[in-house]
Amino acid sequence: MTLSIGAQLFAIQNELEKDLHGTLQQIAAIGYSEVEAANLPSKESASTLNQALDSVGLTCRSAHFITPMLLANPAAAIEIA
């Protein structure tokens, strides 16, 4: 079994806010194949993130959410997941 190392998107959230596609392209270019979603860029939908990930060959294997988001908008958390 081969293990993959993924990038946590929380660590690059400022860059994602500025340039979602370009930042994901750079993540893929340095060799990552998987990411963990957290704190999606506020202007982007889960669908847009999914399309951007697909376009650069990245997959999202996991996500984490802060409790206030889960309580305030569980439907959005489910869409992202």
PDB file with one MODEL, atoms N, CA, C and O in Angstrom:
MODEL        1
ATOM      1  N   MET A   1       0.846  -1.188   0.000  1.00  0.00           N
ATOM      2  CA  MET A   1       0.000   0.000   0.000  1.00  0.00           C
ATOM      3  C   MET A   1       0.884   1.242   0.000  1.00  0.00           C
ATOM      4  O   MET A   1       1.830   1.339   0.782  1.00  0.00           O
ATOM      5  N   THR A   2       0.575   2.183  -0.873  1.00  0.00           N
ATOM      6  CA  THR A   2       1.318   3.430  -0.960  1.00  0.00           C
ATOM      7  C   THR A   2       0.567   4.527  -0.217  1.00  0.00           C
ATOM      8  O   THR A   2      -0.631   4.720  -0.421  1.00  0.00           O
ATOM      9  N   LEU A   3       1.269   5.229   0.631  1.00  0.00           N
ATOM     10  CA  LEU A   3       0.670   6.343   1.360  1.00  0.00           C
ATOM     11  C   LEU A   3       0.945   7.643   0.627  1.00  0.00           C
ATOM     12  O   LEU A   3       2.019   7.840   0.059  1.00  0.00           O
ATOM     13  N   SER A   4      -0.037   8.520   0.648  1.00  0.00           N
ATOM     14  CA  SER A   4       0.130   9.834   0.046  1.00  0.00           C
ATOM     15  C   SER A   4       0.242  10.877   1.144  1.00  0.00           C
ATOM     16  O   SER A   4      -0.350  10.737   2.214  1.00  0.00           O
ATOM     17  N   ILE A   5       0.995  11.908   0.870  1.00  0.00           N
ATOM     18  CA  ILE A   5       1.088  13.035   1.793  1.00  0.00           C
ATOM     19  C   ILE A   5       0.299  14.175   1.169  1.00  0.00           C
ATOM     20  O   ILE A   5       0.506  14.537   0.012  1.00  0.00           O
ATOM     21  N   GLY A   6      -0.608  14.730   1.958  1.00  0.00           N
ATOM     22  CA  GLY A   6      -1.443  15.805   1.456  1.00  0.00           C
ATOM     23  C   GLY A   6      -1.115  17.139   2.087  1.00  0.00           C
ATOM     24  O   GLY A   6      -0.448  17.200   3.120  1.00  0.00           O
ATOM     25  N   ALA A   7      -1.576  18.190   1.475  1.00  0.00           N
ATOM     26  CA  ALA A   7      -1.400  19.553   1.983  1.00  0.00           C
ATOM     27  C   ALA A   7      -2.687  19.994   2.670  1.00  0.00           C
ATOM     28  O   ALA A   7      -3.785  19.759   2.166  1.00  0.00           O
ATOM     29  N   GLN A   8      -2.538  20.629   3.816  1.00  0.00           N
ATOM     30  CA  GLN A   8      -3.699  21.156   4.524  1.00  0.00           C
ATOM     31  C   GLN A   8      -3.958  22.578   4.012  1.00  0.00           C
ATOM     32  O   GLN A   8      -3.099  23.450   4.140  1.00  0.00           O
ATOM     33  N   LEU A   9      -5.118  22.805   3.445  1.00  0.00           N
ATOM     34  CA  LEU A   9      -5.417  24.096   2.832  1.00  0.00           C
ATOM     35  C   LEU A   9      -5.515  25.236   3.840  1.00  0.00           C
ATOM     36  O   LEU A   9      -5.365  26.400   3.469  1.00  0.00           O
ATOM     37  N   PHE A  10      -5.763  24.922   5.096  1.00  0.00           N
ATOM     38  CA  PHE A  10      -5.802  25.956   6.127  1.00  0.00           C
ATOM     39  C   PHE A  10      -4.490  26.729   6.165  1.00  0.00           C
ATOM     40  O   PHE A  10      -4.481  27.939   6.387  1.00  0.00           O
ATOM     41  N   ALA A  11      -3.391  26.030   5.950  1.00  0.00           N
ATOM     42  CA  ALA A  11      -2.074  26.644   6.029  1.00  0.00           C
ATOM     43  C   ALA A  11      -1.826  27.669   4.924  1.00  0.00           C
ATOM     44  O   ALA A  11      -0.946  28.520   5.051  1.00  0.00           O
ATOM     45  N   ILE A  12      -2.589  27.591   3.856  1.00  0.00           N
ATOM     46  CA  ILE A  12      -2.390  28.512   2.726  1.00  0.00           C
ATOM     47  C   ILE A  12      -3.668  29.281   2.404  1.00  0.00           C
ATOM     48  O   ILE A  12      -3.889  29.674   1.258  1.00  0.00           O
ATOM     49  N   GLN A  13      -4.500  29.493   3.410  1.00  0.00           N
ATOM     50  CA  GLN A  13      -5.795  30.125   3.156  1.00  0.00           C
ATOM     51  C   GLN A  13      -5.680  31.538   2.584  1.00  0.00           C
ATOM     52  O   GLN A  13      -6.516  31.928   1.769  1.00  0.00           O
ATOM     53  N   ASN A  14      -4.675  32.312   2.982  1.00  0.00           N
ATOM     54  CA  ASN A  14      -4.532  33.666   2.433  1.00  0.00           C
ATOM     55  C   ASN A  14      -4.223  33.622   0.942  1.00  0.00           C
ATOM     56  O   ASN A  14      -4.750  34.417   0.164  1.00  0.00           O
ATOM     57  N   GLU A  15      -3.366  32.687   0.554  1.00  0.00           N
ATOM     58  CA  GLU A  15      -3.033  32.541  -0.865  1.00  0.00           C
ATOM     59  C   GLU A  15      -4.243  32.064  -1.668  1.00  0.00           C
ATOM     60  O   GLU A  15      -4.452  32.499  -2.800  1.00  0.00           O
ATOM     61  N   LEU A  16      -5.035  31.172  -1.081  1.00  0.00           N
ATOM     62  CA  LEU A  16      -6.244  30.685  -1.763  1.00  0.00           C
ATOM     63  C   LEU A  16      -7.237  31.813  -1.980  1.00  0.00           C
ATOM     64  O   LEU A  16      -7.904  31.868  -3.013  1.00  0.00           O
ATOM     65  N   GLU A  17      -7.339  32.719  -1.004  1.00  0.00           N
ATOM     66  CA  GLU A  17      -8.249  33.879  -1.143  1.00  0.00           C
ATOM     67  C   GLU A  17      -7.831  34.748  -2.324  1.00  0.00           C
ATOM     68  O   GLU A  17      -8.681  35.270  -3.046  1.00  0.00           O
ATOM     69  N   LYS A  18      -6.528  34.902  -2.522  1.00  0.00           N
ATOM     70  CA  LYS A  18      -6.015  35.762  -3.590  1.00  0.00           C
ATOM     71  C   LYS A  18      -6.126  35.116  -4.964  1.00  0.00           C
ATOM     72  O   LYS A  18      -6.482  35.775  -5.940  1.00  0.00           O
ATOM     73  N   ASP A  19      -5.816  33.810  -5.036  1.00  0.00           N
ATOM     74  CA  ASP A  19      -5.770  33.124  -6.336  1.00  0.00           C
ATOM     75  C   ASP A  19      -5.995  31.630  -6.125  1.00  0.00           C
ATOM     76  O   ASP A  19      -5.039  30.869  -5.978  1.00  0.00           O
ATOM     77  N   LEU A  20      -7.243  31.217  -6.111  1.00  0.00           N
ATOM     78  CA  LEU A  20      -7.595  29.832  -5.844  1.00  0.00           C
ATOM     79  C   LEU A  20      -6.923  28.886  -6.825  1.00  0.00           C
ATOM     80  O   LEU A  20      -6.193  27.984  -6.414  1.00  0.00           O
ATOM     81  N   HIS A  21      -7.155  29.076  -8.092  1.00  0.00           N
ATOM     82  CA  HIS A  21      -6.656  28.138  -9.095  1.00  0.00           C
ATOM     83  C   HIS A  21      -5.130  28.134  -9.156  1.00  0.00           C
ATOM     84  O   HIS A  21      -4.514  27.069  -9.194  1.00  0.00           O
ATOM     85  N   GLY A  22      -4.522  29.309  -9.166  1.00  0.00           N
ATOM     86  CA  GLY A  22      -3.067  29.388  -9.242  1.00  0.00           C
ATOM     87  C   GLY A  22      -2.390  28.745  -8.038  1.00  0.00           C
ATOM     88  O   GLY A  22      -1.362  28.083  -8.180  1.00  0.00           O
ATOM     89  N   THR A  23      -2.961  28.937  -6.862  1.00  0.00           N
ATOM     90  CA  THR A  23      -2.385  28.341  -5.651  1.00  0.00           C
ATOM     91  C   THR A  23      -2.499  26.826  -5.688  1.00  0.00           C
ATOM     92  O   THR A  23      -1.550  26.121  -5.345  1.00  0.00           O
ATOM     93  N   LEU A  24      -3.656  26.323  -6.102  1.00  0.00           N
ATOM     94  CA  LEU A  24      -3.815  24.866  -6.202  1.00  0.00           C
ATOM     95  C   LEU A  24      -2.890  24.286  -7.264  1.00  0.00           C
ATOM     96  O   LEU A  24      -2.374  23.179  -7.110  1.00  0.00           O
ATOM     97  N   GLN A  25      -2.684  25.028  -8.327  1.00  0.00           N
ATOM     98  CA  GLN A  25      -1.751  24.594  -9.370  1.00  0.00           C
ATOM     99  C   GLN A  25      -0.338  24.451  -8.807  1.00  0.00           C
ATOM    100  O   GLN A  25       0.374  23.500  -9.131  1.00  0.00           O
ATOM    101  N   GLN A  26       0.058  25.391  -7.969  1.00  0.00           N
ATOM    102  CA  GLN A  26       1.387  25.329  -7.358  1.00  0.00           C
ATOM    103  C   GLN A  26       1.495  24.143  -6.404  1.00  0.00           C
ATOM    104  O   GLN A  26       2.534  23.485  -6.353  1.00  0.00           O
ATOM    105  N   ILE A  27       0.436  23.864  -5.650  1.00  0.00           N
ATOM    106  CA  ILE A  27       0.434  22.720  -4.733  1.00  0.00           C
ATOM    107  C   ILE A  27       0.636  21.423  -5.524  1.00  0.00           C
ATOM    108  O   ILE A  27       1.422  20.559  -5.134  1.00  0.00           O
ATOM    109  N   ALA A  28      -0.081  21.304  -6.634  1.00  0.00           N
ATOM    110  CA  ALA A  28       0.059  20.105  -7.473  1.00  0.00           C
ATOM    111  C   ALA A  28       1.455  20.045  -8.100  1.00  0.00           C
ATOM    112  O   ALA A  28       2.044  18.969  -8.198  1.00  0.00           O
ATOM    113  N   ALA A  29       1.980  21.187  -8.520  1.00  0.00           N
ATOM    114  CA  ALA A  29       3.276  21.225  -9.195  1.00  0.00           C
ATOM    115  C   ALA A  29       4.426  20.796  -8.286  1.00  0.00           C
ATOM    116  O   ALA A  29       5.426  20.266  -8.770  1.00  0.00           O
ATOM    117  N   ILE A  30       4.299  21.017  -6.979  1.00  0.00           N
ATOM    118  CA  ILE A  30       5.388  20.614  -6.094  1.00  0.00           C
ATOM    119  C   ILE A  30       5.260  19.162  -5.641  1.00  0.00           C
ATOM    120  O   ILE A  30       6.087  18.662  -4.878  1.00  0.00           O
ATOM    121  N   GLY A  31       4.202  18.488  -6.126  1.00  0.00           N
ATOM    122  CA  GLY A  31       4.123  17.054  -5.913  1.00  0.00           C
ATOM    123  C   GLY A  31       3.002  16.527  -5.041  1.00  0.00           C
ATOM    124  O   GLY A  31       2.883  15.316  -4.860  1.00  0.00           O
ATOM    125  N   TYR A  32       2.180  17.406  -4.500  1.00  0.00           N
ATOM    126  CA  TYR A  32       1.048  16.920  -3.714  1.00  0.00           C
ATOM    127  C   TYR A  32      -0.034  16.384  -4.644  1.00  0.00           C
ATOM    128  O   TYR A  32      -0.240  16.908  -5.739  1.00  0.00           O
ATOM    129  N   SER A  33      -0.721  15.338  -4.200  1.00  0.00           N
ATOM    130  CA  SER A  33      -1.839  14.802  -4.968  1.00  0.00           C
ATOM    131  C   SER A  33      -3.149  14.889  -4.178  1.00  0.00           C
ATOM    132  O   SER A  33      -4.226  14.676  -4.735  1.00  0.00           O
ATOM    133  N   GLU A  34      -3.055  15.200  -2.894  1.00  0.00           N
ATOM    134  CA  GLU A  34      -4.234  15.270  -2.028  1.00  0.00           C
ATOM    135  C   GLU A  34      -4.169  16.510  -1.146  1.00  0.00           C
ATOM    136  O   GLU A  34      -3.093  17.024  -0.841  1.00  0.00           O
ATOM    137  N   VAL A  35      -5.354  16.977  -0.743  1.00  0.00           N
ATOM    138  CA  VAL A  35      -5.440  18.104   0.186  1.00  0.00           C
ATOM    139  C   VAL A  35      -6.508  17.819   1.243  1.00  0.00           C
ATOM    140  O   VAL A  35      -7.369  16.957   1.072  1.00  0.00           O
ATOM    141  N   GLU A  36      -6.421  18.569   2.332  1.00  0.00           N
ATOM    142  CA  GLU A  36      -7.476  18.571   3.338  1.00  0.00           C
ATOM    143  C   GLU A  36      -8.082  19.963   3.342  1.00  0.00           C
ATOM    144  O   GLU A  36      -7.371  20.956   3.495  1.00  0.00           O
ATOM    145  N   ALA A  37      -9.382  20.033   3.174  1.00  0.00           N
ATOM    146  CA  ALA A  37     -10.073  21.318   3.128  1.00  0.00           C
ATOM    147  C   ALA A  37     -10.320  21.849   4.536  1.00  0.00           C
ATOM    148  O   ALA A  37     -10.619  21.097   5.464  1.00  0.00           O
ATOM    149  N   ALA A  38     -10.188  23.142   4.662  1.00  0.00           N
ATOM    150  CA  ALA A  38     -10.514  23.848   5.903  1.00  0.00           C
ATOM    151  C   ALA A  38     -10.579  25.336   5.581  1.00  0.00           C
ATOM    152  O   ALA A  38      -9.727  25.860   4.863  1.00  0.00           O
ATOM    153  N   ASN A  39     -11.582  26.008   6.108  1.00  0.00           N
ATOM    154  CA  ASN A  39     -11.729  27.448   5.866  1.00  0.00           C
ATOM    155  C   ASN A  39     -11.642  27.780   4.380  1.00  0.00           C
ATOM    156  O   ASN A  39     -10.697  28.427   3.928  1.00  0.00           O
ATOM    157  N   LEU A  40     -12.620  27.336   3.647  1.00  0.00           N
ATOM    158  CA  LEU A  40     -12.649  27.627   2.215  1.00  0.00           C
ATOM    159  C   LEU A  40     -12.611  29.120   1.960  1.00  0.00           C
ATOM    160  O   LEU A  40     -13.099  29.900   2.778  1.00  0.00           O
ATOM    161  N   PRO A  41     -12.039  29.530   0.835  1.00  0.00           N
ATOM    162  CA  PRO A  41     -12.075  30.950   0.496  1.00  0.00           C
ATOM    163  C   PRO A  41     -13.520  31.449   0.523  1.00  0.00           C
ATOM    164  O   PRO A  41     -14.413  30.813  -0.037  1.00  0.00           O
ATOM    165  N   SER A  42     -13.740  32.575   1.170  1.00  0.00           N
ATOM    166  CA  SER A  42     -15.103  33.057   1.405  1.00  0.00           C
ATOM    167  C   SER A  42     -15.889  33.327   0.131  1.00  0.00           C
ATOM    168  O   SER A  42     -17.117  33.244   0.132  1.00  0.00           O
ATOM    169  N   LYS A  43     -15.195  33.647  -0.951  1.00  0.00           N
ATOM    170  CA  LYS A  43     -15.901  33.972  -2.189  1.00  0.00           C
ATOM    171  C   LYS A  43     -16.163  32.755  -3.073  1.00  0.00           C
ATOM    172  O   LYS A  43     -16.785  32.880  -4.128  1.00  0.00           O
ATOM    173  N   GLU A  44     -15.698  31.594  -2.656  1.00  0.00           N
ATOM    174  CA  GLU A  44     -15.822  30.398  -3.483  1.00  0.00           C
ATOM    175  C   GLU A  44     -16.811  29.393  -2.893  1.00  0.00           C
ATOM    176  O   GLU A  44     -16.912  29.250  -1.675  1.00  0.00           O
ATOM    177  N   SER A  45     -17.528  28.708  -3.756  1.00  0.00           N
ATOM    178  CA  SER A  45     -18.432  27.645  -3.314  1.00  0.00           C
ATOM    179  C   SER A  45     -17.673  26.328  -3.266  1.00  0.00           C
ATOM    180  O   SER A  45     -16.583  26.206  -3.825  1.00  0.00           O
ATOM    181  N   ALA A  46     -18.251  25.360  -2.604  1.00  0.00           N
ATOM    182  CA  ALA A  46     -17.646  24.026  -2.563  1.00  0.00           C
ATOM    183  C   ALA A  46     -17.532  23.456  -3.973  1.00  0.00           C
ATOM    184  O   ALA A  46     -16.555  22.778  -4.295  1.00  0.00           O
ATOM    185  N   SER A  47     -18.513  23.725  -4.801  1.00  0.00           N
ATOM    186  CA  SER A  47     -18.498  23.248  -6.181  1.00  0.00           C
ATOM    187  C   SER A  47     -17.324  23.847  -6.964  1.00  0.00           C
ATOM    188  O   SER A  47     -16.655  23.149  -7.727  1.00  0.00           O
ATOM    189  N   THR A  48     -17.084  25.135  -6.769  1.00  0.00           N
ATOM    190  CA  THR A  48     -15.972  25.803  -7.439  1.00  0.00           C
ATOM    191  C   THR A  48     -14.645  25.224  -6.981  1.00  0.00           C
ATOM    192  O   THR A  48     -13.749  24.998  -7.795  1.00  0.00           O
ATOM    193  N   LEU A  49     -14.512  24.980  -5.666  1.00  0.00           N
ATOM    194  CA  LEU A  49     -13.294  24.375  -5.145  1.00  0.00           C
ATOM    195  C   LEU A  49     -13.092  22.990  -5.747  1.00  0.00           C
ATOM    196  O   LEU A  49     -11.983  22.636  -6.146  1.00  0.00           O
ATOM    197  N   ASN A  50     -14.152  22.220  -5.812  1.00  0.00           N
ATOM    198  CA  ASN A  50     -14.071  20.865  -6.369  1.00  0.00           C
ATOM    199  C   ASN A  50     -13.612  20.898  -7.828  1.00  0.00           C
ATOM    200  O   ASN A  50     -12.769  20.099  -8.234  1.00  0.00           O
ATOM    201  N   GLN A  51     -14.159  21.808  -8.599  1.00  0.00           N
ATOM    202  CA  GLN A  51     -13.763  21.942 -10.009  1.00  0.00           C
ATOM    203  C   GLN A  51     -12.302  22.360 -10.130  1.00  0.00           C
ATOM    204  O   GLN A  51     -11.581  21.866 -10.998  1.00  0.00           O
ATOM    205  N   ALA A  52     -11.867  23.269  -9.262  1.00  0.00           N
ATOM    206  CA  ALA A  52     -10.483  23.732  -9.294  1.00  0.00           C
ATOM    207  C   ALA A  52      -9.534  22.589  -8.929  1.00  0.00           C
ATOM    208  O   ALA A  52      -8.487  22.423  -9.555  1.00  0.00           O
ATOM    209  N   LEU A  53      -9.901  21.806  -7.920  1.00  0.00           N
ATOM    210  CA  LEU A  53      -9.080  20.657  -7.535  1.00  0.00           C
ATOM    211  C   LEU A  53      -8.969  19.673  -8.691  1.00  0.00           C
ATOM    212  O   LEU A  53      -7.878  19.209  -9.022  1.00  0.00           O
ATOM    213  N   ASP A  54     -10.108  19.358  -9.301  1.00  0.00           N
ATOM    214  CA  ASP A  54     -10.123  18.423 -10.438  1.00  0.00           C
ATOM    215  C   ASP A  54      -9.245  18.917 -11.586  1.00  0.00           C
ATOM    216  O   ASP A  54      -8.536  18.135 -12.219  1.00  0.00           O
ATOM    217  N   SER A  55      -9.299  20.214 -11.845  1.00  0.00           N
ATOM    218  CA  SER A  55      -8.577  20.762 -12.998  1.00  0.00           C
ATOM    219  C   SER A  55      -7.059  20.656 -12.863  1.00  0.00           C
ATOM    220  O   SER A  55      -6.339  20.672 -13.861  1.00  0.00           O
ATOM    221  N   VAL A  56      -6.570  20.547 -11.607  1.00  0.00           N
ATOM    222  CA  VAL A  56      -5.117  20.433 -11.415  1.00  0.00           C
ATOM    223  C   VAL A  56      -4.707  19.047 -10.915  1.00  0.00           C
ATOM    224  O   VAL A  56      -3.545  18.819 -10.582  1.00  0.00           O
ATOM    225  N   GLY A  57      -5.676  18.121 -10.866  1.00  0.00           N
ATOM    226  CA  GLY A  57      -5.365  16.746 -10.509  1.00  0.00           C
ATOM    227  C   GLY A  57      -5.235  16.470  -9.019  1.00  0.00           C
ATOM    228  O   GLY A  57      -4.604  15.491  -8.622  1.00  0.00           O
ATOM    229  N   LEU A  58      -5.828  17.324  -8.192  1.00  0.00           N
ATOM    230  CA  LEU A  58      -5.799  17.113  -6.747  1.00  0.00           C
ATOM    231  C   LEU A  58      -7.109  16.500  -6.273  1.00  0.00           C
ATOM    232  O   LEU A  58      -8.166  16.743  -6.856  1.00  0.00           O
ATOM    233  N   THR A  59      -7.034  15.705  -5.214  1.00  0.00           N
ATOM    234  CA  THR A  59      -8.236  15.174  -4.581  1.00  0.00           C
ATOM    235  C   THR A  59      -8.283  15.656  -3.138  1.00  0.00           C
ATOM    236  O   THR A  59      -7.252  15.899  -2.511  1.00  0.00           O
ATOM    237  N   CYS A  60      -9.489  15.788  -2.631  1.00  0.00           N
ATOM    238  CA  CYS A  60      -9.691  16.212  -1.247  1.00  0.00           C
ATOM    239  C   CYS A  60     -10.168  14.992  -0.458  1.00  0.00           C
ATOM    240  O   CYS A  60     -11.292  14.524  -0.640  1.00  0.00           O
ATOM    241  N   ARG A  61      -9.308  14.490   0.409  1.00  0.00           N
ATOM    242  CA  ARG A  61      -9.605  13.273   1.165  1.00  0.00           C
ATOM    243  C   ARG A  61     -10.295  13.533   2.483  1.00  0.00           C
ATOM    244  O   ARG A  61     -10.948  12.641   3.025  1.00  0.00           O
ATOM    245  N   SER A  62     -10.163  14.742   3.013  1.00  0.00           N
ATOM    246  CA  SER A  62     -10.761  15.033   4.317  1.00  0.00           C
ATOM    247  C   SER A  62     -10.991  16.531   4.459  1.00  0.00           C
ATOM    248  O   SER A  62     -10.491  17.338   3.676  1.00  0.00           O
ATOM    249  N   ALA A  63     -11.757  16.872   5.475  1.00  0.00           N
ATOM    250  CA  ALA A  63     -12.034  18.282   5.771  1.00  0.00           C
ATOM    251  C   ALA A  63     -12.262  18.413   7.263  1.00  0.00           C
ATOM    252  O   ALA A  63     -12.646  17.455   7.935  1.00  0.00           O
ATOM    253  N   HIS A  64     -12.023  19.593   7.763  1.00  0.00           N
ATOM    254  CA  HIS A  64     -12.381  19.840   9.152  1.00  0.00           C
ATOM    255  C   HIS A  64     -13.085  21.188   9.255  1.00  0.00           C
ATOM    256  O   HIS A  64     -12.867  22.093   8.450  1.00  0.00           O
ATOM    257  N   PHE A  65     -13.927  21.290  10.260  1.00  0.00           N
ATOM    258  CA  PHE A  65     -14.788  22.455  10.424  1.00  0.00           C
ATOM    259  C   PHE A  65     -14.763  22.908  11.875  1.00  0.00           C
ATOM    260  O   PHE A  65     -14.608  22.098  12.789  1.00  0.00           O
ATOM    261  N   ILE A  66     -14.917  24.199  12.074  1.00  0.00           N
ATOM    262  CA  ILE A  66     -15.040  24.711  13.429  1.00  0.00           C
ATOM    263  C   ILE A  66     -16.490  24.558  13.877  1.00  0.00           C
ATOM    264  O   ILE A  66     -17.409  24.658  13.064  1.00  0.00           O
ATOM    265  N   THR A  67     -16.688  24.321  15.148  1.00  0.00           N
ATOM    266  CA  THR A  67     -18.028  24.061  15.686  1.00  0.00           C
ATOM    267  C   THR A  67     -19.025  25.170  15.345  1.00  0.00           C
ATOM    268  O   THR A  67     -20.146  24.854  14.947  1.00  0.00           O
ATOM    269  N   PRO A  68     -18.675  26.452  15.480  1.00  0.00           N
ATOM    270  CA  PRO A  68     -19.664  27.489  15.139  1.00  0.00           C
ATOM    271  C   PRO A  68     -20.201  27.374  13.713  1.00  0.00           C
ATOM    272  O   PRO A  68     -21.382  27.634  13.478  1.00  0.00           O
ATOM    273  N   MET A  69     -19.357  26.992  12.764  1.00  0.00           N
ATOM    274  CA  MET A  69     -19.830  26.823  11.392  1.00  0.00           C
ATOM    275  C   MET A  69     -20.804  25.665  11.298  1.00  0.00           C
ATOM    276  O   MET A  69     -21.844  25.765  10.647  1.00  0.00           O
ATOM    277  N   LEU A  70     -20.461  24.567  11.951  1.00  0.00           N
ATOM    278  CA  LEU A  70     -21.347  23.402  11.924  1.00  0.00           C
ATOM    279  C   LEU A  70     -22.709  23.726  12.513  1.00  0.00           C
ATOM    280  O   LEU A  70     -23.738  23.278  12.008  1.00  0.00           O
ATOM    281  N   LEU A  71     -22.708  24.505  13.582  1.00  0.00           N
ATOM    282  CA  LEU A  71     -23.973  24.861  14.225  1.00  0.00           C
ATOM    283  C   LEU A  71     -24.752  25.902  13.434  1.00  0.00           C
ATOM    284  O   LEU A  71     -25.978  25.833  13.350  1.00  0.00           O
ATOM    285  N   ALA A  72     -24.042  26.867  12.854  1.00  0.00           N
ATOM    286  CA  ALA A  72     -24.706  27.954  12.134  1.00  0.00           C
ATOM    287  C   ALA A  72     -25.206  27.531  10.761  1.00  0.00           C
ATOM    288  O   ALA A  72     -26.259  27.989  10.317  1.00  0.00           O
ATOM    289  N   ASN A  73     -24.459  26.659  10.083  1.00  0.00           N
ATOM    290  CA  ASN A  73     -24.826  26.307   8.714  1.00  0.00           C
ATOM    291  C   ASN A  73     -24.423  24.870   8.395  1.00  0.00           C
ATOM    292  O   ASN A  73     -23.496  24.648   7.616  1.00  0.00           O
ATOM    293  N   PRO A  74     -25.110  23.893   8.990  1.00  0.00           N
ATOM    294  CA  PRO A  74     -24.742  22.499   8.742  1.00  0.00           C
ATOM    295  C   PRO A  74     -24.872  22.096   7.271  1.00  0.00           C
ATOM    296  O   PRO A  74     -24.119  21.240   6.806  1.00  0.00           O
ATOM    297  N   ALA A  75     -25.794  22.684   6.543  1.00  0.00           N
ATOM    298  CA  ALA A  75     -25.965  22.340   5.129  1.00  0.00           C
ATOM    299  C   ALA A  75     -24.712  22.710   4.336  1.00  0.00           C
ATOM    300  O   ALA A  75     -24.301  21.960   3.451  1.00  0.00           O
ATOM    301  N   ALA A  76     -24.098  23.863   4.642  1.00  0.00           N
ATOM    302  CA  ALA A  76     -22.886  24.264   3.946  1.00  0.00           C
ATOM    303  C   ALA A  76     -21.740  23.313   4.257  1.00  0.00           C
ATOM    304  O   ALA A  76     -20.960  22.967   3.369  1.00  0.00           O
ATOM    305  N   ALA A  77     -21.634  22.890   5.505  1.00  0.00           N
ATOM    306  CA  ALA A  77     -20.573  21.949   5.882  1.00  0.00           C
ATOM    307  C   ALA A  77     -20.758  20.615   5.148  1.00  0.00           C
ATOM    308  O   ALA A  77     -19.783  20.001   4.713  1.00  0.00           O
ATOM    309  N   ILE A  78     -21.989  20.179   5.016  1.00  0.00           N
ATOM    310  CA  ILE A  78     -22.262  18.928   4.300  1.00  0.00           C
ATOM    311  C   ILE A  78     -21.914  19.072   2.818  1.00  0.00           C
ATOM    312  O   ILE A  78     -21.362  18.151   2.216  1.00  0.00           O
ATOM    313  N   GLU A  79     -22.237  20.232   2.230  1.00  0.00           N
ATOM    314  CA  GLU A  79     -21.906  20.455   0.815  1.00  0.00           C
ATOM    315  C   GLU A  79     -20.398  20.404   0.606  1.00  0.00           C
ATOM    316  O   GLU A  79     -19.921  19.805  -0.358  1.00  0.00           O
ATOM    317  N   ILE A  80     -19.647  21.030   1.506  1.00  0.00           N
ATOM    318  CA  ILE A  80     -18.205  21.047   1.396  1.00  0.00           C
ATOM    319  C   ILE A  80     -17.632  19.648   1.541  1.00  0.00           C
ATOM    320  O   ILE A  80     -16.752  19.235   0.785  1.00  0.00           O
ATOM    321  N   ALA A  81     -18.152  18.922   2.533  1.00  0.00           N
ATOM    322  CA  ALA A  81     -17.663  17.553   2.772  1.00  0.00           C
ATOM    323  C   ALA A  81     -17.962  16.681   1.584  1.00  0.00           C
ATOM    324  O   ALA A  81     -17.630  15.496   1.589  1.00  0.00           O
TER     325      ALA A  81
ENDMDL
END
